[in-house]
Amino acid sequence: MADEESVSTSERLLFAMLVGAVFGAAFGTAVLGDSTEGITAGIVVGTVVAIIFPTLTTQGFERVQELLDETED
């Protein structure tokens, strides 16, 4: 994955869904009192954000990848 020049659409969408699920779980637990609803909402919002703002999502994915590569060294 690090050898590829750009982030594929599926990687970008999956990244946004995972980030959305994490934030949705926290939001759902803290505000809604039900983490399942929060996770579902987070995945939907993450997917929509990835579709509407592909550059922002790609930058986030690449930043996380850089941090993961630093921890391997």
C-alpha positions as CSV (number, residue, x, y, z in Angstrom):
1,M,0.0,0.0,0.0
2,A,2.9,2.4,0.7
3,D,4.3,1.8,-2.8
4,E,1.1,3.1,-4.5
5,E,1.2,6.8,-5.6
6,S,-2.4,7.6,-4.7
7,V,-5.0,6.3,-2.3
8,S,-7.7,4.2,-4.0
9,T,-11.4,5.1,-3.6
10,S,-12.1,1.9,-1.7
11,E,-9.2,2.6,0.8
12,R,-10.5,6.2,1.2
13,L,-14.1,5.0,1.8
14,L,-13.0,2.3,4.2
15,F,-10.9,4.7,6.2
16,A,-13.7,7.2,6.4
17,M,-16.1,4.5,7.6
18,L,-13.7,3.3,10.3
19,V,-13.1,6.9,11.5
20,G,-16.8,7.5,11.4
21,A,-17.5,4.4,13.4
22,V,-15.0,5.3,16.1
23,F,-16.4,8.8,16.5
24,G,-19.9,7.6,16.2
25,A,-19.4,5.1,19.0
26,A,-18.1,7.8,21.2
27,F,-20.9,10.2,20.3
28,G,-23.6,7.5,20.5
29,T,-22.4,6.4,24.0
30,A,-22.0,9.9,25.3
31,V,-25.0,11.7,23.8
32,L,-27.5,9.2,22.5
33,G,-27.0,6.5,25.2
34,D,-26.9,3.8,22.5
35,S,-23.6,3.1,20.7
36,T,-25.2,1.1,17.9
37,E,-27.1,4.2,16.6
38,G,-23.9,6.3,16.9
39,I,-21.9,3.8,15.0
40,T,-24.4,3.6,12.2
41,A,-24.7,7.3,12.0
42,G,-20.9,7.6,12.1
43,I,-20.5,5.2,9.2
44,V,-23.1,7.1,7.1
45,V,-21.5,10.5,7.9
46,G,-18.0,9.1,7.2
47,T,-19.0,7.7,3.8
48,V,-20.8,11.0,2.8
49,V,-17.7,13.0,3.9
50,A,-15.4,10.7,1.9
51,I,-17.6,11.2,-1.2
52,I,-18.0,15.0,-0.9
53,F,-14.5,15.8,0.3
54,P,-12.1,13.2,-1.3
55,T,-9.0,15.4,-0.9
56,L,-9.6,15.9,2.9
57,T,-10.2,12.1,3.3
58,T,-7.1,11.3,1.3
59,Q,-4.9,13.7,3.4
60,G,-6.2,12.1,6.6
61,F,-5.5,8.6,5.3
62,E,-2.0,9.6,4.2
63,R,-1.3,11.2,7.6
64,V,-2.3,8.1,9.4
65,Q,-0.2,6.0,7.1
66,E,2.8,8.2,7.8
67,L,2.3,7.8,11.5
68,L,2.0,4.1,11.2
69,D,5.2,4.0,9.1
70,E,7.0,6.0,11.8
71,T,6.1,3.5,14.5
72,E,7.4,0.6,12.5
73,D,11.0,2.1,12.4
